[in-house]
Amino acid sequence: MLNRHARGFFTALFTPLARWLLKIGVSPDAVTMAGTAGVILGGLVLYPLGHLWWGSVVVAFFAFSDVVDGIMARLQGRSGGWGNFLDSTLDRLADGAIFAGITIWFFTHGGDPAIGTAAVVCLVLGMVVSYARAKAESLGYQASVGIAERAERLASVLLITGLTGLGLPPVVLFGTLILLALASVVTIIQRMSTVHRQAMAEADGAAAG
Protein backbone atom coordinates (compact mmCIF):
# COMPACT_ATOMS: atom_id res chain seq x y z
CA MET A 1 0.00 0.00 0.00
CA LEU A 2 2.69 2.45 1.01
CA ASN A 3 4.80 1.86 -2.08
CA ARG A 4 1.81 2.40 -4.38
CA HIS A 5 0.78 5.68 -2.76
CA ALA A 6 4.33 7.03 -2.46
CA ARG A 7 5.58 5.96 -5.90
CA GLY A 8 4.52 9.14 -7.68
CA PHE A 9 6.06 11.41 -5.06
CA PHE A 10 9.42 9.63 -4.94
CA THR A 11 9.57 9.29 -8.71
CA ALA A 12 9.25 13.05 -9.07
CA LEU A 13 11.76 13.60 -6.26
CA PHE A 14 14.49 11.29 -7.57
CA THR A 15 14.11 11.67 -11.34
CA PRO A 16 16.68 14.53 -11.52
CA LEU A 17 19.19 12.37 -9.64
CA ALA A 18 18.48 9.42 -11.93
CA ARG A 19 19.03 11.58 -15.02
CA TRP A 20 22.31 12.89 -13.61
CA LEU A 21 23.61 9.40 -12.79
CA LEU A 22 22.83 8.21 -16.31
CA LYS A 23 24.53 11.30 -17.71
CA ILE A 24 27.79 10.51 -15.93
CA GLY A 25 27.67 6.88 -17.04
CA VAL A 26 26.34 5.08 -13.96
CA SER A 27 24.16 2.07 -14.79
CA PRO A 28 20.95 1.04 -13.00
CA ASP A 29 22.59 -2.27 -12.04
CA ALA A 30 25.46 -0.41 -10.38
CA VAL A 31 23.00 1.62 -8.31
CA THR A 32 21.14 -1.55 -7.31
CA MET A 33 24.33 -3.26 -6.14
CA ALA A 34 25.70 -0.19 -4.37
CA GLY A 35 22.41 0.30 -2.57
CA THR A 36 22.36 -3.31 -1.40
CA ALA A 37 25.96 -3.01 -0.17
CA GLY A 38 25.00 0.06 1.85
CA VAL A 39 22.00 -1.67 3.40
CA ILE A 40 24.16 -4.67 4.32
CA LEU A 41 26.69 -2.29 5.91
CA GLY A 42 24.01 -0.74 8.08
CA GLY A 43 22.33 -4.03 8.92
CA LEU A 44 25.27 -6.36 9.52
CA VAL A 45 27.87 -3.90 10.81
CA LEU A 46 26.18 -1.01 12.58
CA TYR A 47 23.24 -2.89 14.11
CA PRO A 48 25.37 -5.66 15.69
CA LEU A 49 27.62 -2.97 17.18
CA GLY A 50 24.62 -1.38 18.86
CA HIS A 51 24.46 1.69 16.61
CA LEU A 52 20.73 1.29 16.06
CA TRP A 53 20.02 4.92 15.12
CA TRP A 54 22.87 5.30 12.64
CA GLY A 55 22.28 1.82 11.29
CA SER A 56 18.69 2.80 10.48
CA VAL A 57 19.83 6.07 8.92
CA VAL A 58 22.36 4.29 6.68
CA VAL A 59 19.89 1.58 5.69
CA ALA A 60 17.14 4.11 4.93
CA PHE A 61 19.52 6.22 2.83
CA PHE A 62 20.66 3.33 0.68
CA ALA A 63 17.19 1.79 0.49
CA PHE A 64 16.19 4.66 -1.79
CA SER A 65 18.40 3.07 -4.46
CA ASP A 66 15.40 0.80 -5.06
CA VAL A 67 13.54 3.84 -6.38
CA VAL A 68 16.45 5.41 -8.25
CA ASP A 69 17.50 2.30 -10.18
CA GLY A 70 13.93 1.73 -11.36
CA ILE A 71 13.65 5.30 -12.63
CA MET A 72 16.99 4.97 -14.41
CA ALA A 73 15.91 1.75 -16.10
CA ARG A 74 12.67 3.33 -17.31
CA LEU A 75 14.51 6.40 -18.62
CA GLN A 76 16.78 4.06 -20.58
CA GLY A 77 13.85 1.96 -21.78
CA ARG A 78 15.42 -1.06 -20.08
CA SER A 79 12.65 -2.15 -17.69
CA GLY A 80 13.20 -5.81 -18.51
CA GLY A 81 13.53 -9.18 -16.83
CA TRP A 82 17.18 -8.97 -15.78
CA GLY A 83 16.75 -5.74 -13.81
CA ASN A 84 13.68 -7.08 -12.03
CA PHE A 85 15.47 -10.34 -11.21
CA LEU A 86 18.58 -8.60 -9.88
CA ASP A 87 16.52 -6.15 -7.84
CA SER A 88 14.33 -8.85 -6.27
CA THR A 89 17.27 -11.10 -5.49
CA LEU A 90 19.29 -8.37 -3.81
CA ASP A 91 16.21 -7.19 -1.91
CA ARG A 92 16.17 -10.56 -0.15
CA LEU A 93 19.82 -10.08 0.86
CA ALA A 94 19.03 -6.60 2.14
CA ASP A 95 16.04 -7.79 4.18
CA GLY A 96 18.12 -10.59 5.63
CA ALA A 97 20.88 -8.19 6.66
CA ILE A 98 18.47 -5.85 8.43
CA PHE A 99 16.68 -8.45 10.53
CA ALA A 100 19.82 -10.51 11.10
CA GLY A 101 21.60 -7.43 12.42
CA ILE A 102 18.78 -6.72 14.86
CA THR A 103 18.80 -10.38 15.93
CA ILE A 104 22.56 -10.43 16.53
CA TRP A 105 22.49 -7.28 18.67
CA PHE A 106 19.61 -8.31 20.90
CA PHE A 107 20.88 -11.86 21.35
CA THR A 108 24.30 -10.51 22.40
CA HIS A 109 25.04 -7.13 23.98
CA GLY A 110 21.47 -5.89 23.55
CA GLY A 111 20.43 -8.48 26.10
CA ASP A 112 16.87 -9.06 24.92
CA PRO A 113 16.43 -12.51 23.33
CA ALA A 114 12.67 -11.92 22.94
CA ILE A 115 13.34 -9.11 20.47
CA GLY A 116 15.97 -11.23 18.72
CA THR A 117 13.50 -14.09 18.36
CA ALA A 118 10.76 -11.77 17.08
CA ALA A 119 13.19 -10.39 14.48
CA VAL A 120 13.94 -13.92 13.24
CA VAL A 121 10.22 -14.67 12.95
CA CYS A 122 9.69 -11.43 10.99
CA LEU A 123 12.56 -12.32 8.68
CA VAL A 124 11.17 -15.77 7.88
CA LEU A 125 7.60 -14.55 7.39
CA GLY A 126 8.78 -11.62 5.28
CA MET A 127 10.62 -14.03 2.99
CA VAL A 128 7.45 -16.10 2.62
CA VAL A 129 5.44 -12.97 1.78
CA SER A 130 7.87 -12.13 -1.02
CA TYR A 131 8.13 -15.73 -2.21
CA ALA A 132 4.35 -16.11 -2.41
CA ARG A 133 4.11 -13.20 -4.82
CA ALA A 134 7.12 -14.29 -6.89
CA LYS A 135 5.87 -17.87 -7.20
CA ALA A 136 2.36 -16.72 -8.08
CA GLU A 137 3.65 -14.45 -10.83
CA SER A 138 5.90 -17.20 -12.18
CA LEU A 139 2.74 -19.30 -12.60
CA GLY A 140 0.87 -16.51 -14.33
CA TYR A 141 -1.20 -15.32 -11.37
CA GLN A 142 -1.35 -11.97 -9.58
CA ALA A 143 -0.63 -11.74 -5.84
CA SER A 144 0.28 -8.09 -5.22
CA VAL A 145 -2.14 -7.82 -2.30
CA GLY A 146 -1.77 -7.69 1.45
CA ILE A 147 -1.56 -5.36 4.42
CA ALA A 148 2.19 -5.83 4.96
CA GLU A 149 4.11 -5.39 1.75
CA ARG A 150 7.88 -4.86 1.85
CA ALA A 151 7.75 -1.07 2.05
CA GLU A 152 5.49 -1.11 5.10
CA ARG A 153 7.58 -3.72 6.87
CA LEU A 154 10.87 -1.95 6.33
CA ALA A 155 9.61 1.56 7.08
CA SER A 156 8.18 0.52 10.44
CA VAL A 157 11.12 -1.61 11.57
CA LEU A 158 13.71 0.99 10.55
CA LEU A 159 11.87 3.81 12.31
CA ILE A 160 11.28 1.98 15.58
CA THR A 161 14.74 0.37 15.64
CA GLY A 162 16.34 3.75 15.10
CA LEU A 163 14.26 5.37 17.84
CA THR A 164 15.18 2.49 20.16
CA GLY A 165 18.77 3.51 19.65
CA LEU A 166 17.82 7.01 20.81
CA GLY A 167 16.19 5.79 24.00
CA LEU A 168 12.75 4.48 23.07
CA PRO A 169 11.89 1.58 25.41
CA PRO A 170 12.82 -1.73 23.71
CA VAL A 171 9.35 -3.09 24.48
CA VAL A 172 8.02 -0.79 21.73
CA LEU A 173 10.32 -2.48 19.21
CA PHE A 174 9.22 -5.88 20.48
CA GLY A 175 5.57 -4.92 20.04
CA THR A 176 6.27 -3.56 16.56
CA LEU A 177 7.94 -6.80 15.51
CA ILE A 178 5.04 -8.85 16.87
CA LEU A 179 2.59 -6.70 14.90
CA LEU A 180 4.73 -7.05 11.78
CA ALA A 181 4.78 -10.82 12.20
CA LEU A 182 0.99 -10.94 12.54
CA ALA A 183 0.54 -8.62 9.55
CA SER A 184 2.86 -10.84 7.52
CA VAL A 185 0.79 -13.91 8.39
CA VAL A 186 -2.36 -12.08 7.27
CA THR A 187 -0.62 -11.02 4.04
CA ILE A 188 0.46 -14.60 3.32
CA ILE A 189 -3.12 -15.78 3.80
CA GLN A 190 -4.42 -12.97 1.57
CA ARG A 191 -1.99 -13.90 -1.20
CA MET A 192 -2.74 -17.59 -0.96
CA SER A 193 -6.47 -16.87 -1.06
CA THR A 194 -6.07 -14.57 -4.07
CA VAL A 195 -4.07 -17.14 -6.02
CA HIS A 196 -6.49 -19.91 -5.02
CA ARG A 197 -9.44 -17.94 -6.46
CA GLN A 198 -7.57 -17.34 -9.70
CA ALA A 199 -6.55 -20.97 -9.98
CA MET A 200 -10.09 -22.19 -9.34
CA ALA A 201 -11.50 -19.73 -11.89
CA GLU A 202 -8.92 -20.94 -14.39
CA ALA A 203 -9.80 -24.56 -13.72
CA ASP A 204 -13.54 -23.86 -14.05
CA GLY A 205 -12.92 -22.07 -17.32
CA ALA A 206 -10.92 -24.96 -18.67
CA ALA A 207 -13.63 -27.44 -17.63
CA ALA A 208 -16.36 -25.35 -19.23
CA GLY A 209 -14.37 -25.07 -22.42
Residue, then its C-alpha position, 0 to 999 in steps of 0.5 A: m500500500l505504502n509503495r503504491h501511494a508514495r511511488g509518484f512522489f518519490t519518482a518526481l523527487f528522484t528523477p533529476l538524480a536518476r538523469w544525472l547518474l545516467k549522464i555521468g555513465v552510472s548504470p541502474d545495475a550499479v546503483t542496485m548493487a551499491g544500494t544493497a551493499g549500503v543496506i548490508l553495511g548498516g544491517l550487519v555492521l552497525y546494528p550488531l555494534g549497537h548503533l541502532w540509530w545510525g544503522s537505520v539512517v544508513v539503511a534508509f539512505f541506501a534503500f532509496s536506491d530501489v527507487v532510483d535504479g527503477i527510474m533509471a531503467r525506465l529512462q533508458g527503456r530497459s525495464g526488462g527481466w534482468g533488472n527485475f530479477l537482480d533487484s528482487t534477489l538483492d532485496r532478499l539479501a538486504d532484508g536478511a541483513i536488516f533483521a539478522g543485524i537486529t537479531i545479533w544485537f539483541f541476542t548478544h550485547g542488547g540483552d533481549p532474546a525476545i526481540g531477537t527471536a521476534a526479528v527472526v520470525c519477521l525475517v522468515l515470514g517476510m521471505v514467505v510474503s515475497y516468495a508467495r508473490a514471486k511464485a504466483e507471478s511465475l505461474g501466471y497469477q497476480a498476488s500483489v495484495g496484502i496489508a504488509e508489503r515490503a515497504e510497510r515492513l521496512a519503514s516501520v522496523l527501521l523507524i522503531t529500531g532507530l528510535t530504540g537507539l535514541g532511548l525508546p523503550p525496547v518493548v516498543l520495538f518488540g511490540t512492533l515486531i510482533l505486529l509485523a509478524l501478525a501482519s505478515v501472516v495475514t498477508i500470506i493468507q491474503r496472497m494464498s487466497t487470491v491465487h487460489r481464487q484465480a486458480m479455481a477460476e482458471a480450472d472452471g474455465a478450462a472445464a467449461g471449455 
